[in-house]
Amino acid sequence: MSRFFVTAVFVLLSVATGAAALQAGGEALAEPTARAWAVAGYSQLKLAVVVAFSIFVFTREPAKRRSRDPVAFLACAVAVAAVVVLQPPPESAATWLVFTGELATLASCVWLLAAVVALGRCFGVLPEARGLVTSGPYRFVRHPVYLGELGAAAGLVVAAPTAWNLVVVVAFFAAQAVRMRLEERALAAEFPEYEAYAAQTPRLLPRPRMQ
């Protein structure tokens, strides 16, 4: 898939998400309550995630073997759309819960940024092999980017606990599981040393290292 096409999609998503963030920020300025600022922060976090991915996609290396699997395209589309369609916190959500979810999202985004920096230009949206990275966060788990994305999404749902958001995050988690499996298959096919790396590194959740 063309880098420019994917980047254009993310830019359009950034514009749509940015409009919502701008509106939430304006409402917080007009009525500067803790809740209004919490909702504005929620919108800003969503915008930051979408903008960051737009930049990462544009600067990526070309894939060594391009994905042609329709399942991969569907999983990526579901994962991207899920972040955009998450609803803001409802009126019934307690302010402390909104802040708790936002803190979880912020911590996950910091981890996600560290993982993407370690990945460098090997970053991609489709599960394709662009390079094998085993340093930085990749020393602890095989998929630190996905871990950060899942944590960020979970935090956003904690901040905005609606039935719609719960359905969206379940779909997001399922799509990410598919992407991880396909990415591992692509890496194993392209890099013979990946099998040894995968054998000693957990997929998603870090575990204590044995001395």
LOZAKE-330280 format. One record per atom (N, C-alpha, C): residue in three letters; atom name; x negated, y, z. Coordinates in Angstrom, 3 decimals, always signed. Atoms other than C-alpha are relative to their C-alpha. Example, Ala and Ser with C-alpha at 12.3 -4.5 7.8 and 13.67 -1.06 7.14 Angstrom:
// LOZAKE-330280
  resn  name         X         Y         Z
   ALA     N    -0.890    -1.190    +0.000
   ALA    CA   -12.300    -4.500    +7.800
   ALA     C    -0.900    +1.200    +0.000
   SER     N    +0.820    -1.190    -0.060
   SER    CA   -13.670    -1.060    +7.140
   SER     C    +0.770    +1.090    +0.730
***
This chain:
// LOZAKE-330280
  resn  name         X         Y         Z
   MET     N    -0.848    -1.192    +0.000
   MET    CA    +0.000    +0.000    +0.000
   MET     C    -0.882    +1.239    +0.000
   SER     N    +0.808    -1.209    +0.129
   SER    CA    -1.337    +3.428    -0.933
   SER     C    -0.123    +0.746    +1.315
   ARG     N    +0.244    -0.776    -1.212
   ARG    CA    -2.948    +5.377    +1.884
   ARG     C    +0.795    +1.290    -0.023
   PHE     N    -0.706    -1.265    +0.114
   PHE    CA    -1.336    +8.553    +0.575
   PHE     C    +1.504    -0.179    +0.190
   PHE     N    -1.426    +0.259    -0.189
   PHE    CA    +2.130    +7.002    +0.476
   PHE     C    +0.313    -0.200    +1.478
   VAL     N    -0.231    +0.262    -1.422
   VAL    CA    +1.870    +5.708    +4.044
   VAL     C    -0.176    +1.275    +0.815
   THR     N    +0.218    -1.267    -0.703
   THR    CA    +0.436    +9.027    +5.221
   THR     C    +1.179    +0.941    -0.196
   ALA     N    -1.150    -0.862    +0.283
   ALA    CA    +3.300   +10.867    +3.513
   ALA     C    +1.202    -0.402    +0.844
   VAL     N    -1.106    +0.487    -0.834
   VAL    CA    +5.801    +8.676    +5.355
   VAL     C    -0.177    +0.478    +1.436
   PHE     N    +0.257    -0.420    -1.376
   PHE    CA    +4.129    +9.458    +8.677
   PHE     C    +0.127    +1.514    +0.147
   VAL     N    -0.144    -1.461    -0.065
   VAL    CA    +4.028   +13.166    +7.861
   VAL     C    +1.474    +0.379    +0.080
   LEU     N    -1.442    -0.265    -0.049
   LEU    CA    +7.773   +13.152    +7.188
   LEU     C    +0.568    -0.349    +1.373
   LEU     N    -0.444    +0.376    -1.341
   LEU    CA    +8.317   +11.313   +10.461
   LEU     C    -0.469    +1.028    +1.027
   SER     N    +0.531    -1.020    -0.912
   SER    CA    +6.104   +13.894   +12.191
   SER     C    +0.854    +1.261    -0.048
   VAL     N    -0.833    -1.196    +0.142
   VAL    CA    +8.224   +16.720   +10.789
   VAL     C    +1.327    -0.185    +0.730
   ALA     N    -1.287    +0.268    -0.649
   ALA    CA   +11.451   +15.093   +11.979
   ALA     C    -0.159    -0.037    +1.522
   THR     N    +0.238    +0.083    -1.440
   THR    CA    +9.997   +14.295   +15.410
   THR     C    -0.380    +1.359    +0.557
   GLY     N    +0.406    -1.330    -0.438
   GLY    CA    +8.462   +17.764   +15.610
   GLY     C    +1.172    +0.935    +0.156
   ALA     N    -1.196    -0.847    -0.110
   ALA    CA   +11.824   +19.412   +15.006
   ALA     C    +0.724    -0.267    +1.312
   ALA     N    -0.650    +0.356    -1.262
   ALA    CA   +13.300   +17.518   +17.948
   ALA     C    -0.817    +0.496    +1.187
   ALA     N    +0.868    -0.464    -1.082
   ALA    CA   +10.284   +18.376   +20.114
   ALA     C    +0.093    +1.513    +0.160
   LEU     N    -0.115    -1.465    -0.043
   LEU    CA   +10.583   +22.054   +19.183
   LEU     C    +1.314    +0.421    +0.657
   GLN     N    -1.301    -0.313    -0.596
   GLN    CA   +14.256   +22.091   +20.114
   GLN     C    -0.033    -0.248    +1.512
   ALA     N    +0.071    +0.315    -1.427
   ALA    CA   +13.563   +20.379   +23.456
   ALA     C    -0.864    +1.016    +0.739
   GLY     N    +0.856    -1.011    -0.613
   GLY    CA   +10.753   +22.851   +24.171
   GLY     C    +0.713    +1.323    +0.161
   GLY     N    -0.767    -1.238    -0.080
   GLY    CA   +13.032   +25.786   +23.392
   GLY     C    +1.025    -0.043    +1.116
   GLU     N    -0.984    +0.144    -1.077
   GLU    CA   +15.683   +24.454   +25.754
   GLU     C    -0.671    +0.076    +1.370
   ALA     N    +0.719    -0.062    -1.276
   ALA    CA   +13.069   +24.045   +28.496
   ALA     C    -0.401    +1.429    +0.336
   LEU     N    +0.354    -1.397    -0.230
   LEU    CA   +11.950   +27.649   +28.049
   LEU     C    +1.230    +0.826    +0.389
   ALA     N    -1.225    -0.734    -0.304
   ALA    CA   +15.541   +28.870   +28.120
   ALA     C    +0.541    -0.354    +1.381
   GLU     N    -0.472    +0.459    -1.316
   GLU    CA   +16.372   +26.794   +31.198
   GLU     C    -1.118    -0.805    +0.651
   PRO     N    +1.215    +0.668    -0.498
   PRO    CA   +13.070   +26.020   +32.970
   PRO     C    +0.202    -0.803    +1.289
   THR     N    -0.162    +0.904    -1.127
   THR    CA   +14.163   +23.206   +35.255
   THR     C    -0.964    -1.179    -0.161
   ALA     N    +0.893    +1.160    +0.051
   ALA    CA   +12.100   +20.129   +36.125
   ALA     C    +0.501    -1.010    -1.019
   ARG     N    -0.553    +0.968    +0.941
   ARG    CA   +14.463   +17.953   +34.131
   ARG     C    -0.205    +0.450    -1.445
   ALA     N    +0.162    -0.507    +1.368
   ALA    CA   +14.322   +20.204   +31.063
   ALA     C    -1.434    -0.175    -0.469
   TRP     N    +1.406    +0.176    +0.358
   TRP    CA   +10.526   +20.126   +31.109
   TRP     C    -0.347    -1.479    -0.171
   ALA     N    +0.234    +1.435    +0.141
   ALA    CA   +10.592   +16.347   +31.597
   ALA     C    +0.478    -0.487    -1.361
   VAL     N    -0.527    +0.388    +1.311
   VAL    CA   +12.770   +15.929   +28.505
   VAL     C    -0.885    +0.562    -1.118
   ALA     N    +0.900    -0.591    +0.997
   ALA    CA   +10.515   +18.321   +26.565
   ALA     C    -1.305    -0.792    -0.079
   GLY     N    +1.223    +0.812    -0.014
   GLY    CA    +7.474   +16.297   +27.648
   GLY     C    +0.198    -1.322    -0.714
   TYR     N    -0.333    +1.247    +0.691
   TYR    CA    +9.184   +13.141   +26.405
   TYR     C    -0.103    +0.186    -1.515
   SER     N    +0.023    -0.282    +1.439
   SER    CA    +9.656   +14.691   +22.962
   SER     C    -1.420    +0.265    -0.495
   GLN     N    +1.388    -0.294    +0.386
   GLN    CA    +6.051   +15.939   +22.890
   GLN     C    -0.826    -1.281    -0.088
   LEU     N    +0.727    +1.267    +0.036
   LEU    CA    +4.729   +12.445   +23.677
   LEU     C    +0.340    -0.776    -1.269
   LYS     N    -0.395    +0.662    +1.238
   LYS    CA    +6.737   +10.967   +20.812
   LYS     C    -0.678    +0.656    -1.198
   LEU     N    +0.627    -0.726    +1.104
   LEU    CA    +5.411   +13.670   +18.496
   LEU     C    -1.495    -0.293    -0.067
   ALA     N    +1.442    +0.246    -0.027
   ALA    CA    +1.816   +13.102   +19.613
   ALA     C    -0.340    -1.374    -0.570
   VAL     N    +0.240    +1.356    +0.502
   VAL    CA    +2.041    +9.375   +18.861
   VAL     C    +0.132    -0.031    -1.521
   VAL     N    -0.236    +0.025    +1.447
   VAL    CA    +3.470    +9.928   +15.354
   VAL     C    -1.083    +0.780    -0.750
   VAL     N    +1.028    -0.811    +0.653
   VAL    CA    +0.981   +12.698   +14.453
   VAL     C    -1.347    -0.718    +0.018
   ALA     N    +1.274    +0.719    -0.115
   ALA    CA    -1.971   +10.668   +15.730
   ALA     C    -0.082    -1.124    -1.024
   PHE     N    +0.017    +1.099    +0.955
   PHE    CA    -0.989    +7.711   +13.592
   PHE     C    -0.074    +0.511    -1.434
   SER     N    +0.130    -0.587    +1.329
   SER    CA    -0.629    +9.969   +10.552
   SER     C    -1.469    +0.254    -0.335
   ILE     N    +1.419    -0.286    +0.196
   ILE    CA    -4.260   +11.028   +11.002
   ILE     C    -0.796    -1.286    -0.140
   PHE     N    +0.736    +1.264    +0.031
   PHE    CA    -5.503    +7.505   +11.689
   PHE     C    +0.197    -0.724    -1.326
   VAL     N    -0.290    +0.683    +1.268
   VAL    CA    -3.784    +6.120    +8.586
   VAL     C    -0.752    +0.651    -1.151
   PHE     N    +0.644    -0.707    +1.114
   PHE    CA    -5.228    +8.801    +6.307
   PHE     C    -1.507    -0.237    -0.040
   THR     N    +1.462    +0.129    -0.050
   THR    CA    -8.832    +8.253    +7.473
   THR     C    -0.474    -1.453    +0.018
   ARG     N    +0.380    +1.413    -0.113
   ARG    CA    -8.814    +4.428    +7.433
   ARG     C    -0.837    -0.457    -1.187
   GLU     N    +0.739    +0.666    +1.071
   GLU    CA   -11.113    +2.196    +5.397
   GLU     C    +0.971    -0.830    -0.837
   PRO     N    -0.852    +0.891    +0.796
   PRO    CA    -9.611    +0.232    +2.490
   PRO     C    -0.087    -1.426    +0.525
   ALA     N    -0.042    +1.380    -0.482
   ALA    CA    -8.578    -3.306    +3.369
   ALA     C    -0.871    -0.895    -0.866
   LYS     N    +0.797    +0.959    +0.752
   LYS    CA   -10.881    -6.141    +2.388
   LYS     C    +0.907    -0.955    -0.781
   ARG     N    -0.979    +0.839    +0.691
   ARG    CA    -7.818    -8.170    +1.466
   ARG     C    +1.377    +0.572    +0.305
   ARG     N    -1.266    -0.686    -0.224
   ARG    CA    -4.527    -6.322    +0.992
   ARG     C    +1.131    -0.990    +0.295
   SER     N    -1.147    +0.828    -0.344
   SER    CA    -1.358    -7.732    +2.525
   SER     C    +1.069    +0.113    -1.077
   ARG     N    -1.113    +0.033    +0.947
   ARG    CA    +1.382    -8.791    +0.129
   ARG     C    +1.210    -0.693    +0.634
   ASP     N    -1.037    +0.744    -0.701
   ASP    CA    +3.558   -10.503    +2.743
   ASP     C    +1.188    +0.919    +0.307
   PRO     N    -1.172    -0.840    -0.292
   PRO    CA    +7.112    -9.036    +2.823
   PRO     C    +0.291    +0.084    +1.501
   VAL     N    -0.230    -0.002    -1.444
   VAL    CA    +7.326   -10.030    +6.507
   VAL     C    -0.861    +1.068    +0.674
   ALA     N    +0.892    -1.013    -0.562
   ALA    CA    +4.354    -7.769    +7.248
   ALA     C    +0.569    +1.394    -0.207
   PHE     N    -0.587    -1.308    +0.289
   PHE    CA    +6.023    -4.805    +5.543
   PHE     C    +1.228    +0.245    +0.882
   LEU     N    -1.200    -0.139    -0.822
   LEU    CA    +9.275    -5.458    +7.423
   LEU     C    -0.363    +0.258    +1.454
   ALA     N    +0.407    -0.178    -1.400
   ALA    CA    +7.526    -5.772   +10.794
   ALA     C    -0.555    +1.396    +0.231
   CYS     N    +0.561    -1.348    -0.128
   CYS    CA    +5.624    -2.530   +10.216
   CYS     C    +1.094    +1.054    -0.062
   ALA     N    -1.093    -0.955    +0.122
   ALA    CA    +8.778    -0.712    +9.126
   ALA     C    +0.824    +0.062    +1.280
   VAL     N    -0.770    +0.051    -1.248
   VAL    CA   +10.634    -1.859   +12.244
   VAL     C    -0.772    +0.677    +1.128
   ALA     N    +0.815    -0.580    -1.072
   ALA    CA    +7.740    -0.878   +14.538
   ALA     C    -0.064    +1.516    -0.104
   VAL     N    +0.088    -1.449    +0.191
   VAL    CA    +7.408    +2.606   +13.031
   VAL     C    +1.345    +0.665    +0.264
   ALA     N    -1.330    -0.590    -0.162
   ALA    CA   +11.137    +3.276   +12.915
   ALA     C    +0.436    +0.004    +1.456
   ALA     N    -0.437    +0.114    -1.390
   ALA    CA   +11.615    +2.138   +16.505
   ALA     C    -0.442    +1.197    +0.832
   VAL     N    +0.496    -1.135    -0.778
   VAL    CA    +9.438    +4.918   +17.916
   VAL     C    +0.796    +1.257    -0.299
   VAL     N    -0.688    -1.218    +0.415
   VAL    CA   +11.299    +7.571   +15.948
   VAL     C    +1.443    +0.040    +0.500
   VAL     N    -1.437    +0.001    -0.316
   VAL    CA   +14.853    +6.451   +16.783
   VAL     C    +0.283    -0.134    +1.493
   LEU     N    -0.247    +0.032    -1.441
   LEU    CA   +14.349    +6.218   +20.549
   LEU     C    +0.753    +1.259    +0.427
   GLN     N    -0.795    -1.128    -0.480
   GLN    CA   +16.912    +8.427   +22.280
   GLN     C    -0.703    +0.702    +1.159
   PRO     N    +0.559    -0.714    -1.150
   PRO    CA   +15.869   +11.154   +24.747
   PRO     C    +0.703    -0.421    +1.284
   PRO     N    -0.621    +0.389    -1.280
   PRO    CA   +16.633   +10.704   +28.455
   PRO     C    +1.436    +0.500    +0.104
   PRO     N    -1.388    -0.432    -0.159
   PRO    CA   +20.397   +10.766   +29.127
   PRO     C    +0.169    +0.844    +1.270
   GLU     N    -0.270    -0.838    -1.172
   GLU    CA   +21.964   +13.093   +31.668
   GLU     C    -0.003    -0.817    +1.283
   SER     N    -0.079    +0.846    -1.192
   SER    CA   +22.385   +10.139   +34.027
   SER     C    -1.367    -0.443    +0.513
   ALA     N    +1.338    +0.445    -0.403
   ALA    CA   +18.625    +9.421   +34.141
   ALA     C    -0.573    +0.945    +1.053
   ALA     N    +0.578    -0.810    -1.069
   ALA    CA   +17.007   +10.608   +37.367
   ALA     C    -1.298    +0.651    -0.480
   THR     N    +1.202    -0.725    +0.432
   THR    CA   +14.255   +13.204   +36.903
   THR     C    -1.264    -0.755    +0.375
   TRP     N    +1.202    +0.733    -0.431
   TRP    CA   +11.779   +11.117   +38.915
   TRP     C    -0.260    -1.201    -0.916
   LEU     N    +0.165    +1.140    +0.899
   LEU    CA   +12.454    +8.167   +36.577
   LEU     C    -0.572    +0.452    -1.340
   VAL     N    +0.525    -0.553    +1.243
   VAL    CA   +11.806   +10.340   +33.528
   VAL     C    -1.494    +0.262    +0.124
   PHE     N    +1.422    -0.278    -0.209
   PHE    CA    +8.485   +11.500   +34.973
   PHE     C    -0.810    -1.286    +0.135
   THR     N    +0.706    +1.286    -0.153
   THR    CA    +7.523    +7.920   +35.939
   THR     C    -0.251    -0.647    -1.357
   GLY     N    +0.157    +0.570    +1.338
   GLY    CA    +8.149    +6.687   +32.403
   GLY     C    -0.995    +0.769    -0.838
   GLU     N    +0.934    -0.826    +0.768
   GLU    CA    +6.237    +9.609   +30.940
   GLU     C    -1.438    -0.226    +0.446
   LEU     N    +1.357    +0.280    -0.486
   LEU    CA    +3.232    +8.921   +33.178
   LEU     C    -0.497    -1.334    -0.551
   ALA     N    +0.378    +1.300    +0.562
   ALA    CA    +3.252    +5.285   +32.033
   ALA     C    -0.331    +0.137    -1.482
   THR     N    +0.253    -0.224    +1.428
   THR    CA    +3.464    +6.433   +28.422
   THR     C    -1.319    +0.739    -0.210
   LEU     N    +1.236    -0.769    +0.129
   LEU    CA    +0.663    +8.953   +28.901
   LEU     C    -1.225    -0.873    +0.246
   ALA     N    +1.118    +0.905    -0.288
   ALA    CA    -1.632    +6.329   +30.481
   ALA     C    -0.216    -0.972    -1.157
   SER     N    +0.107    +0.926    +1.141
   SER    CA    -0.855    +3.936   +27.625
   SER     C    -0.581    +0.695    -1.219
   CYS     N    +0.527    -0.754    +1.143
   CYS    CA    -1.612    +6.660   +25.075
   CYS     C    -1.505    +0.245    +0.152
   VAL     N    +1.443    -0.168    -0.234
   VAL    CA    -5.018    +7.289   +26.688
   VAL     C    -0.734    -1.290    -0.375
   TRP     N    +0.582    +1.297    +0.353
   TRP    CA    -5.793    +3.569   +26.397
   TRP     C    +0.048    -0.207    -1.518
   LEU     N    -0.167    +0.143    +1.445
   LEU    CA    -4.441    +3.574   +22.835
   LEU     C    -1.024    +0.834    -0.757
   LEU     N    +0.983    -0.867    +0.656
   LEU    CA    -6.679    +6.493   +21.884
   LEU     C    -1.395    -0.596    +0.086
   ALA     N    +1.311    +0.628    -0.163
   ALA    CA    -9.740    +4.729   +23.308
   ALA     C    -0.148    -1.184    -0.947
   ALA     N    +0.044    +1.158    +0.892
   ALA    CA    -8.861    +1.616   +21.308
   ALA     C    -0.148    +0.422    -1.454
   VAL     N    +0.070    -0.472    +1.384
   VAL    CA    -8.356    +3.554   +18.074
   VAL     C    -1.371    +0.602    -0.295
   VAL     N    +1.346    -0.555    +0.180
   VAL    CA   -11.658    +5.436   +18.569
   VAL     C    -0.998    -1.129    -0.204
   ALA     N    +0.893    +1.155    +0.157
   ALA    CA   -13.421    +2.077   +19.006
   ALA     C    +0.208    -0.660    -1.355
   LEU     N    -0.316    +0.624    +1.286
   LEU    CA   -11.650    +0.763   +15.913
   LEU     C    -0.513    +0.837    -1.165
   GLY     N    +0.507    -0.882    +1.052
   GLY    CA   -12.682    +3.803   +13.886
   GLY     C    +0.822    -0.082    -1.271
   ARG     N    -0.692    +0.006    +1.296
   ARG    CA   -11.835    +3.668   +10.198
   ARG     C    +0.527    -1.381    -0.375
   CYS     N    -0.569    +1.329    +0.228
   CYS    CA   -10.869    -0.001   +10.515
   CYS     C    +1.484    -0.034    +0.347
   PHE     N    -1.400    -0.076    -0.384
   PHE    CA    -7.470    +1.161   +11.768
   PHE     C    +0.902    -0.168    -1.221
   GLY     N    -0.970    +0.146    +1.070
   GLY    CA    -4.469    +0.168    +9.673
   GLY     C    +1.388    -0.221    +0.566
   VAL     N    -1.384    +0.241    -0.401
   VAL    CA    -0.698    -0.088    +9.813
   VAL     C    +0.405    -1.423    -0.337
   LEU     N    -0.265    +1.376    +0.377
   LEU    CA    -0.287    -3.307    +7.871
   LEU     C    -1.054    -0.919    +0.621
   PRO     N    +0.957    +0.946    -0.582
   PRO    CA    -1.933    -6.416    +9.392
   PRO     C    -0.996    -0.491    -1.043
   GLU     N    +1.020    +0.314    +0.995
   GLU    CA    -4.971    -6.410    +7.090
   GLU     C    -1.380    +0.052    +0.654
   ALA     N    +1.363    +0.030    -0.522
   ALA    CA    -8.676    -7.077    +7.666
   ALA     C    -0.810    +1.133    -0.606
   ARG     N    +0.854    -1.100    +0.446
   ARG    CA   -10.727    -3.872    +7.451
   ARG     C    -1.375    -0.059    +0.654
   GLY     N    +1.256    +0.146    -0.711
   GLY    CA   -13.506    -4.872    +9.817
   GLY     C    +0.260    -0.707    +1.320
   LEU     N    -0.130    +0.706    -1.269
   LEU    CA   -14.145    -6.885   +12.966
   LEU     C    -0.672    +0.820    +1.091
   VAL     N    +0.503    -0.808    -1.107
   VAL    CA   -14.543    -4.768   +16.105
   VAL     C    +0.140    -0.806    +1.286
   THR     N    -0.033    +0.758    -1.259
   THR    CA   -15.458    -6.432   +19.409
   THR     C    -0.548    +0.821    +1.165
   SER     N    +0.550    -0.853    -1.052
   SER    CA   -16.743    -3.457   +21.430
   SER     C    +1.097    +0.865    +0.613
   GLY     N    -0.968    -0.869    -0.657
   GLY    CA   -15.025    -0.973   +23.741
   GLY     C    +1.140    -0.804    +0.586
   PRO     N    -1.150    +0.755    -0.527
   PRO    CA   -11.510    -2.074   +24.720
   PRO     C    +0.135    -1.392    -0.605
   TYR     N    -0.075    +1.311    +0.640
   TYR    CA   -11.890    -4.973   +22.286
   TYR     C    -0.841    -1.053    +0.718
   ARG     N    +0.720    +0.962    -0.838
   ARG    CA   -14.248    -6.563   +24.815
   ARG     C    +0.945    -0.699    +0.968
   PHE     N    -0.918    +0.512    -1.022
   PHE    CA   -11.254    -7.143   +27.106
   PHE     C    +1.216    -0.703    -0.585
   VAL     N    -1.136    +0.630    +0.674
   VAL    CA    -8.394    -7.972   +24.732
   VAL     C    -0.195    +0.109    -1.510
   ARG     N    +0.148    -0.008    +1.460
   ARG    CA    -8.092    -8.761   +21.044
   ARG     C    +0.853    +1.084    -0.661
   HIS     N    -0.916    -0.965    +0.609
   HIS    CA    -5.293    -6.251   +20.471
   HIS     C    +0.259    +1.183    +0.937
   PRO     N    -0.219    -1.142    -0.906
   PRO    CA    -5.836    -3.149   +22.638
   PRO     C    +0.909    +1.082    -0.590
   VAL     N    -0.888    -0.988    +0.615
   VAL    CA    -4.035    -0.925   +20.099
   VAL     C    +1.452    -0.400    +0.233
   TYR     N    -1.366    +0.471    -0.236
   TYR    CA    -0.918    -3.057   +20.332
   TYR     C    +0.368    +0.117    +1.474
   LEU     N    -0.254    -0.127    -1.436
   LEU    CA    -1.229    -3.113   +24.118
   LEU     C    +0.377    +1.437    +0.346
   GLY     N    -0.320    -1.400    -0.240
   GLY    CA    -1.269    +0.685   +24.153
   GLY     C    +1.352    +0.384    -0.569
   GLU     N    -1.296    -0.305    +0.622
   GLU    CA    +1.684    +0.878   +21.767
   GLU     C    +1.154    -0.583    +0.811
   LEU     N    -1.050    +0.636    -0.782
   LEU    CA    +3.726    -1.586   +23.809
   LEU     C    +0.208    +0.709    +1.331
   GLY     N    -0.101    -0.713    -1.265
   GLY    CA    +2.921    +0.221   +27.046
   GLY     C    +0.664    +1.359    -0.175
   ALA     N    -0.601    -1.314    +0.266
   ALA    CA    +3.836    +3.591   +25.524
   ALA     C    +1.496    -0.131    -0.251
   ALA     N    -1.422    +0.208    +0.285
   ALA    CA    +7.142    +2.255   +24.207
   ALA     C    +0.763    -0.365    +1.266
   ALA     N    -0.653    +0.381    -1.252
   ALA    CA    +7.964    +0.646   +27.539
   ALA     C    +0.180    +1.209    +0.907
   GLY     N    -0.099    -1.201    -0.818
   GLY    CA    +7.234    +3.925   +29.315
   GLY     C    +1.107    +0.926    -0.483
   LEU     N    -1.052    -0.844    +0.556
   LEU    CA    +9.526    +5.827   +26.964
   LEU     C    +1.379    -0.540    +0.342
   VAL     N    -1.291    +0.593    -0.351
   VAL    CA   +12.334    +3.364   +27.694
   VAL     C    +0.284    +0.151    +1.494
   VAL     N    -0.190    -0.261    -1.434
   VAL    CA   +11.773    +3.683   +31.453
   VAL     C    +0.491    +1.426    +0.206
   ALA     N    -0.399    -1.406    -0.108
   ALA    CA   +12.104    +7.451   +31.000
   ALA     C    +1.404    +0.239    -0.535
   ALA     N    -1.317    -0.163    +0.618
   ALA    CA   +15.244    +7.062   +28.878
   ALA     C    +0.699    -1.357    -0.044
   PRO     N    -0.559    +1.359    -0.085
   PRO    CA   +16.980    +3.863   +30.062
   PRO     C    +1.435    -0.099    -0.521
   THR     N    -1.314    +0.175    +0.616
   THR    CA   +19.852    +3.522   +27.609
   THR     C    +0.066    -1.372    -0.666
   ALA     N    -0.167    +1.294    +0.662
   ALA    CA   +21.303    +0.388   +26.037
   ALA     C    -0.622    +0.016    -1.397
   TRP     N    +0.588    -0.124    +1.335
   TRP    CA   +20.259    +1.664   +22.601
   TRP     C    -1.518    -0.135    +0.061
   ASN     N    +1.456    +0.046    -0.109
   ASN    CA   +16.661    +2.197   +23.700
   ASN     C    -0.492    -1.393    +0.369
   LEU     N    +0.386    +1.364    -0.360
   LEU    CA   +16.557    -1.278   +25.241
   LEU     C    +0.005    -0.902    -1.226
   VAL     N    -0.065    +0.782    +1.236
   VAL    CA   +17.662    -2.834   +21.942
   VAL     C    -1.166    +0.363    -0.915
   VAL     N    +1.083    -0.472    +0.860
   VAL    CA   +15.125    -0.700   +20.069
   VAL     C    -1.342    -0.550    +0.464
   VAL     N    +1.303    +0.443    -0.490
   VAL    CA   +12.227    -1.669   +22.323
   VAL     C    -0.151    -1.517    -0.127
   VAL     N    +0.065    +1.443    +0.234
   VAL    CA   +13.103    -5.379   +22.059
   VAL     C    -0.380    -0.272    -1.451
   ALA     N    +0.354    +0.137    +1.422
   ALA    CA   +12.991    -5.047   +18.260
   ALA     C    -1.452    +0.405    -0.233
   PHE     N    +1.382    -0.474    +0.123
   PHE    CA    +9.712    -3.119   +18.591
   PHE     C    -0.974    -1.074    +0.476
   PHE     N    +0.877    +1.044    -0.525
   PHE    CA    +8.135    -5.837   +20.748
   PHE     C    -0.047    -1.197    -0.950
   ALA     N    -0.029    +1.133    +0.930
   ALA    CA    +9.271    -8.540   +18.310
   ALA     C    -0.810    +0.303    -1.252
   ALA     N    +0.764    -0.385    +1.194
   ALA    CA    +7.837    -6.635   +15.340
   ALA     C    -1.492    +0.000    +0.288
   GLN     N    +1.419    -0.021    -0.351
   GLN    CA    +4.539    -6.144   +17.156
   GLN     C    -0.560    -1.411    +0.147
   ALA     N    +0.449    +1.387    -0.121
   ALA    CA    +4.330    -9.851   +17.944
   ALA     C    -0.280    -0.598    -1.374
   VAL     N    +0.202    +0.475    +1.372
   VAL    CA    +4.703   -10.620   +14.232
   VAL     C    -1.265    +0.620    -0.587
   ARG     N    +1.182    -0.684    +0.530
   ARG    CA    +2.071    -8.013   +13.327
   ARG     C    -1.283    -0.584    +0.582
   MET     N    +1.193    +0.579    -0.626
   MET    CA    -0.406    -9.460   +15.835
   MET     C    -0.347    -1.351    -0.607
   ARG     N    +0.250    +1.332    +0.562
   ARG    CA    +0.008   -12.973   +14.486
   ARG     C    -0.557    +0.096    -1.424
   LEU     N    +0.469    -0.148    +1.373
   LEU    CA    -0.424   -11.855   +10.870
   LEU     C    -1.397    +0.611    -0.053
   GLU     N    +1.319    -0.615    -0.026
   GLU    CA    -3.422    -9.694   +11.741
   GLU     C    -1.070    -1.014    +0.389
   GLU     N    +0.956    +1.029    -0.403
   GLU    CA    -5.137   -12.583   +13.497
   GLU     C    -0.279    -0.962    -1.149
   ARG     N    +0.183    +0.889    +1.148
   ARG    CA    -4.561   -14.756   +10.456
   ARG     C    -0.919    +0.645    -1.039
   ALA     N    +0.824    -0.708    +0.984
   ALA    CA    -6.106   -12.101    +8.179
   ALA     C    -1.446    +0.094    +0.456
   LEU     N    +1.360    -0.121    -0.526
   LEU    CA    -9.134   -11.583   +10.446
   LEU     C    -0.719    -1.350    -0.016
   ALA     N    +0.614    +1.330    -0.004
   ALA    CA    -9.750   -15.329   +10.796
   ALA     C    -0.400    -0.428    -1.408
   ALA     N    +0.304    +0.370    +1.382
   ALA    CA    -9.651   -15.735    +7.007
   ALA     C    -1.187    +0.788    -0.546
   GLU     N    +1.044    -0.868    +0.543
   GLU    CA   -12.081   -12.845    +6.412
   GLU     C    -1.311    -0.105    +0.774
   PHE     N    +1.192    +0.013    -0.850
   PHE    CA   -14.516   -13.221    +9.342
   PHE     C    -0.102    -1.335    +0.742
   PRO     N    +0.139    +1.306    -0.645
   PRO    CA   -15.692   -16.742   +10.345
   PRO     C    -0.279    +0.117    +1.505
   GLU     N    +0.331    -0.159    -1.413
   GLU    CA   -16.940   -15.365   +13.698
   GLU     C    +1.200    +0.391    +0.853
   TYR     N    -1.175    -0.423    -0.774
   TYR    CA   -13.435   -14.269   +14.683
   TYR     C    +0.516    -1.121    +0.893
   GLU     N    -0.503    +1.132    -0.785
   GLU    CA   -12.543   -17.753   +15.907
   GLU     C    -0.687    -0.077    +1.357
   ALA     N    +0.728    +0.037    -1.269
   ALA    CA   -15.279   -17.685   +18.553
   ALA     C    +0.386    +1.177    +0.889
   TYR     N    -0.414    -1.189    -0.755
   TYR    CA   -14.317   -14.162   +19.593
   TYR     C    +1.377    -0.212    +0.610
   ALA     N    -1.359    +0.219    -0.485
   ALA    CA   -10.646   -15.139   +19.897
   ALA     C    +0.048    -1.035    +1.113
   ALA     N    +0.000    +1.070    -1.004
   ALA    CA   -11.508   -18.194   +21.958
   ALA     C    -0.378    +0.512    +1.384
   GLN     N    +0.457    -0.489    -1.300
   GLN    CA   -13.132   -16.126   +24.704
   GLN     C    +0.623    +1.340    +0.410
   THR     N    -0.625    -1.292    -0.293
   THR    CA   -11.012   -12.950   +24.573
   THR     C    +1.515    -0.145    -0.029
   PRO     N    -1.462    +0.126    -0.012
   PRO    CA    -7.334   -12.855   +25.641
   PRO     C    +0.654    +0.860    -1.064
   ARG     N    -0.688    -0.704    +1.090
   ARG    CA    -4.827   -11.680   +23.068
   ARG     C    +0.445    +1.395    +0.420
   LEU     N    -0.651    -1.265    -0.322
   LEU    CA    -3.064    -8.895   +24.962
   LEU     C    -0.247    +0.478    +1.424
   LEU     N    +0.129    -0.389    -1.400
   LEU    CA    -3.460    -8.926   +28.760
   LEU     C    -1.402    -0.321    +0.493
   PRO     N    +1.370    +0.258    -0.518
   PRO    CA    -6.961    -8.501   +30.251
   PRO     C    +0.049    -0.982    +1.160
   ARG     N    +0.115    +0.907    -1.133
   ARG    CA    -8.093   -11.175   +32.677
   ARG     C    -1.357    +0.184    +0.630
   PRO     N    +1.308    -0.159    -0.666
   PRO    CA   -10.882   -11.132   +35.272
   PRO     C    -1.052    -0.848    -0.678
   ARG     N    +1.104    +0.747    +0.625
   ARG    CA   -14.203   -12.134   +33.783
   ARG     C    -0.678    -0.895    +1.024
   MET     N    +0.673    +0.956    -0.888
   MET    CA   -15.758   -15.238   +35.303
   MET     C    -1.505    +0.197    -0.072
   GLN     N    +1.454    -0.164    -0.053
   GLN    CA   -19.341   -14.835   +36.456
   GLN     C    -0.693    -1.321    -0.315
***
